[in-house]
């Protein structure tokens, strides 16, 4: 992130007119959307180009008024991500921004030292990658393969860090902000012991981030090669899913024809019955690792204002951990039964 996070200096409403001269110059926003995407953003996201900067300024003023200590980037391009993700609803965009920073504060195992070089072993394993071609709707396809993870090598939080950084890189594109992404998860070879690492506490946090703590539109989640154990995994996940997101899950089993109805073979690798050649993870790994500098700005632990209420927090602490531990004990017999 770039830009000054001190609202007392950056808000146009703060101080006298002479103070304006002291304000730092912000990067000037230049729209990179094609005419077709401008139209799509207007129709689907309620984004009006003629009001765009006014809307950004309104969100900036709300941050400075309600969360002056949030420590967030206030650049136009950065705030636009949150407005687009919430269809230019100011209040919902503000809450998403607060949640975005709250997630980082409440899960240090994931958000400390958040940079591509720190998750190089995960990238090299092929656990997460992005297919080289977008789908017909202009959406990137994020491919996740849990079978590539060896739990004895590093904890599950490293996988989550890799997914998060992948999303951070993707969301830099305005095209992705408008079109969203598609997830392809291959559960081939996922065992009971591996599934047990993804308990309700981790599930709640991950889903909380994806649904309410990150400015990206997840348009579909395609599950392929899911074993019987996935019924137990999905039983853990589903209580935390909003109905809208739950309806975007598609379970294909081993039926590649079913998968191809959602993702065309022309962009899929041979491993999934596609015609785009072998799955190559090197291109995405190189792109992400070359973006190290992009992730060296404000990824430090952030502090919310002292007057923030517990309702503003995505994760409410020990009580939720105890509830999730209780849920995990209840889910384990179901996992064994499904396995």
C-alpha positions in Angstrom: 0.0 0.0 0.0 1.1 3.5 -0.6 -0.1 6.9 0.5 -0.3 8.8 3.8 -2.5 7.2 6.4 -2.7 10.2 8.7 -6.3 11.4 8.3 -5.6 14.7 10.1 -3.3 15.6 7.3 -5.0 14.0 4.3 -8.7 14.7 4.7 -9.7 17.8 2.7 -12.1 18.7 5.4 -9.4 18.9 8.1 -7.8 22.2 8.9 -7.9 25.6 7.2 -7.4 26.2 3.5 -3.8 27.0 4.1 -3.3 23.5 5.5 -4.1 22.1 2.1 -0.8 23.1 0.9 0.8 20.7 3.3 -1.1 17.7 2.1 1.0 15.1 0.3 0.4 14.6 -3.4 -1.6 11.4 -4.0 -1.1 9.3 -7.1 -3.6 10.5 -9.7 -6.1 7.8 -10.5 -6.3 6.9 -14.2 -9.0 4.4 -15.2 -7.6 1.4 -17.0 -11.0 -0.2 -17.7 -12.0 -0.8 -21.3 -15.3 0.8 -22.5 -17.0 -2.6 -22.2 -15.8 -3.0 -18.6 -16.9 0.6 -17.8 -20.3 -0.4 -18.9 -20.2 -3.7 -16.9 -19.1 -1.8 -13.8 -22.0 0.7 -14.3 -24.6 -2.1 -14.7 -23.3 -4.6 -12.1 -21.5 -2.5 -9.5 -23.4 0.8 -9.7 -20.2 2.5 -10.6 -20.7 5.8 -12.4 -17.5 7.2 -14.0 -18.7 10.8 -13.5 -19.2 10.2 -9.8 -16.3 7.9 -9.2 -13.9 10.3 -7.5 -16.7 11.8 -5.5 -17.6 8.4 -4.2 -13.9 7.7 -3.3 -13.7 11.0 -1.5 -16.9 10.2 0.5 -15.4 6.9 1.6 -12.1 8.7 2.5 -14.0 11.2 4.6 -15.8 8.4 6.4 -12.5 6.7 7.3 -11.0 9.9 8.6 -14.1 10.7 10.7 -15.0 7.2 12.1 -11.6 5.5 12.1 -8.9 8.1 12.2 -6.3 5.6 13.6 -7.0 2.8 11.1 -3.6 3.4 9.4 -5.0 2.6 5.9 -3.9 3.7 2.5 -6.2 6.4 1.3 -5.3 6.5 -2.4 -8.1 6.6 -4.9 -7.1 3.3 -6.6 -6.9 1.5 -3.2 -10.3 2.7 -1.9 -11.9 1.9 -5.2 -11.3 -1.8 -4.6 -13.6 -1.7 -1.6 -16.3 0.4 -3.2 -16.4 -2.0 -6.2 -16.5 -5.0 -4.0 -19.6 -3.6 -2.2 -21.3 -2.0 -5.2 -20.5 1.5 -4.1 -22.4 1.2 -0.9 -20.4 3.5 1.4 -21.3 1.9 4.7 -20.6 -1.6 3.5 -17.4 -0.5 1.8 -16.2 1.1 5.0 -17.0 -2.0 7.0 -15.1 -4.2 4.5 -12.1 -1.9 4.8 -12.2 -2.1 8.6 -12.5 -5.9 8.4 -9.6 -6.0 5.9 -7.3 -4.5 8.5 -8.8 -6.3 11.5 -8.0 -9.6 9.8 -4.4 -8.7 9.7 -4.3 -7.7 13.4 -6.1 -10.8 14.7 -4.2 -13.5 12.9 -0.5 -12.8 13.2 0.5 -16.4 12.1 -0.8 -15.5 8.7 -0.2 -11.7 8.4 3.3 -11.3 9.9 6.1 -11.1 7.4 3.6 -11.1 4.5 5.7 -11.2 1.4 6.1 -13.7 -1.5 9.6 -14.8 -0.6 8.4 -16.0 2.8 6.0 -18.5 1.1 8.4 -19.7 -1.6 8.1 -23.3 -0.5 4.3 -23.2 -0.8 4.6 -21.7 -4.3 7.2 -24.3 -5.4 4.9 -27.1 -4.1 2.2 -26.1 -6.5 -0.4 -25.8 -3.8 -1.8 -22.6 -5.3 -1.3 -21.1 -8.8 -3.2 -19.0 -11.3 -4.0 -20.4 -14.8 -2.4 -18.3 -17.6 -5.7 -17.6 -19.4 -8.9 -15.9 -18.2 -12.3 -17.5 -18.7 -14.8 -16.1 -21.3 -16.1 -13.7 -18.6 -12.7 -12.2 -18.1 -12.1 -13.9 -14.8 -8.8 -15.4 -13.6 -8.9 -19.0 -12.4 -7.1 -19.7 -9.1 -6.1 -23.3 -8.9 -5.7 -24.8 -5.4 -4.4 -28.4 -4.9 -4.3 -29.5 -1.3 -2.7 -32.8 -2.2 0.5 -30.8 -2.9 0.9 -29.9 0.8 2.9 -32.0 3.2 1.8 -31.0 6.7 5.2 -32.0 8.2 6.9 -29.4 6.1 5.0 -26.3 7.2 1.7 -25.4 9.0 -1.5 -24.8 7.2 -1.2 -21.1 7.8 1.5 -21.0 5.2 -0.9 -22.2 2.6 -3.4 -19.5 3.7 -0.7 -16.8 3.4 0.1 -18.0 -0.2 -3.6 -17.8 -1.2 -3.9 -14.3 0.4 -0.8 -13.0 -1.4 -2.2 -14.5 -4.7 -5.4 -12.6 -4.2 -3.6 -9.4 -3.3 -1.7 -9.6 -6.6 -4.8 -10.3 -8.6 -6.8 -7.5 -7.1 -4.3 -4.9 -8.2 -5.9 -5.3 -11.7 -9.0 -3.2 -12.2 -10.3 -5.8 -14.6 -10.3 -8.4 -11.8 -12.0 -5.9 -9.5 -14.9 -5.7 -11.9 -15.0 -9.3 -13.3 -14.0 -11.2 -10.1 -12.3 -14.6 -10.0 -13.1 -18.3 -10.2 -11.6 -20.9 -7.9 -10.8 -24.4 -9.0 -10.0 -26.7 -6.1 -8.6 -30.2 -6.8 -9.1 -32.4 -3.7 -7.6 -35.5 -5.2 -5.7 -37.5 -2.6 -6.8 -35.5 0.4 -6.7 -37.8 3.4 -8.5 -37.7 6.8 -5.3 -36.7 8.6 -4.8 -33.7 6.2 -8.4 -32.7 6.4 -8.2 -32.6 10.2 -5.9 -29.5 9.9 -8.8 -27.5 8.5 -11.1 -27.4 11.5 -13.9 -25.0 12.3 -11.6 -22.3 13.8 -9.4 -22.1 10.6 -12.5 -22.5 8.4 -14.3 -19.6 10.1 -11.2 -17.3 9.8 -10.6 -18.2 6.1 -14.2 -17.8 5.1 -14.5 -14.6 7.1 -11.6 -13.1 5.2 -12.9 -14.2 1.8 -16.5 -13.1 2.4 -16.1 -10.1 4.6 -12.5 -9.1 4.8 -11.1 -8.9 1.3 -12.2 -6.7 -1.7 -12.6 -9.4 -4.3 -15.6 -11.0 -6.0 -15.6 -14.8 -5.9 -17.9 -15.7 -8.7 -17.6 -19.5 -8.5 -15.9 -22.3 -6.6 -15.4 -25.5 -8.6 -14.5 -28.6 -6.6 -13.0 -31.5 -8.5 -12.0 -35.0 -7.5 -13.4 -34.6 -4.0 -13.3 -37.8 -1.9 -15.9 -38.9 0.5 -14.1 -37.0 3.2 -15.1 -33.7 1.5 -18.6 -34.2 2.8 -17.2 -33.7 6.3 -15.0 -30.8 5.2 -18.0 -29.1 3.6 -20.1 -29.7 6.7 -17.5 -27.7 8.6 -17.4 -24.9 6.0 -21.1 -24.5 5.2 -22.3 -23.0 8.5 -20.0 -20.0 7.9 -21.0 -19.5 4.2 -23.6 -16.9 3.2 -26.3 -18.3 1.0 -25.1 -16.3 -2.0 -21.6 -17.8 -1.7 -22.8 -21.3 -0.9 -24.9 -21.3 -4.1 -21.6 -20.7 -6.1 -20.1 -24.0 -5.0 -20.1 -26.6 -7.7 -19.1 -30.2 -6.8 -18.0 -32.1 -9.9 -16.5 -35.3 -8.5 -14.5 -37.0 -11.2 -16.8 -35.7 -14.0 -14.6 -33.5 -16.2 -17.6 -32.9 -18.5 -19.4 -31.3 -15.6 -16.3 -29.1 -14.9 -16.1 -28.1 -18.5 -19.6 -26.7 -18.3 -18.3 -24.1 -15.9 -14.7 -23.7 -17.1 -14.1 -24.2 -20.8 -11.4 -26.8 -21.8 -9.6 -24.2 -23.9 -8.2 -22.5 -20.8 -7.8 -25.7 -18.7 -4.5 -27.7 -18.5 -4.4 -31.3 -19.7 -4.7 -32.6 -16.1 -8.3 -31.4 -16.1 -9.2 -32.5 -19.6 -8.2 -29.2 -21.2 -6.3 -28.2 -24.3 -4.0 -25.6 -22.7 -1.0 -27.9 -22.2 0.5 -29.2 -19.0 -0.2 -27.2 -15.8 2.8 -24.9 -15.5 3.2 -23.2 -12.1 6.5 -21.5 -12.9 5.0 -18.4 -14.7 2.8 -17.4 -11.8 5.5 -18.1 -9.2 7.9 -15.9 -11.1 5.3 -13.1 -11.4 4.4 -13.2 -7.7 8.0 -13.5 -6.5 9.0 -10.6 -8.8 6.3 -8.5 -7.0 8.2 -8.5 -3.6 8.4 -4.7 -3.6 4.7 -4.4 -4.0 4.2 -6.1 -0.7 6.8 -4.3 1.3 4.7 -1.2 2.0 2.3 -1.2 4.9 1.8 -4.9 5.7 2.6 -4.4 9.4 0.2 -5.2 12.2 -2.4 -2.4 12.3 -4.2 -1.0 15.3 -7.9 -0.1 15.2 -9.2 3.0 16.9 -9.7 2.6 20.7 -13.4 3.3 20.3 -14.1 0.4 18.0 -16.8 -1.9 19.2 -16.5 -5.7 19.3 -19.1 -5.8 16.6 -16.6 -4.1 14.2 -14.3 -7.0 14.5 -14.4 -10.0 12.2 -13.1 -12.3 14.9 -14.2 -11.8 18.4 -11.4 -13.6 20.2 -11.4 -16.3 22.8 -15.1 -16.9 22.9 -15.1 -17.8 19.2 -12.1 -20.0 19.6 -13.8 -22.0 22.4 -17.0 -22.3 20.3 -15.0 -23.5 17.3 -13.1 -26.0 19.5 -16.4 -27.3 20.7 -17.6 -27.5 17.1 -14.5 -29.4 16.0 -15.1 -32.0 18.7 -18.6 -32.4 17.3 -17.4 -32.6 13.7 -14.7 -35.2 14.1 -17.0 -38.2 14.3 -18.7 -36.9 11.1 -15.3 -36.7 9.4 -14.5 -40.3 10.4 -17.9 -41.4 9.3 -17.5 -39.8 5.8 -14.0 -41.2 5.5 
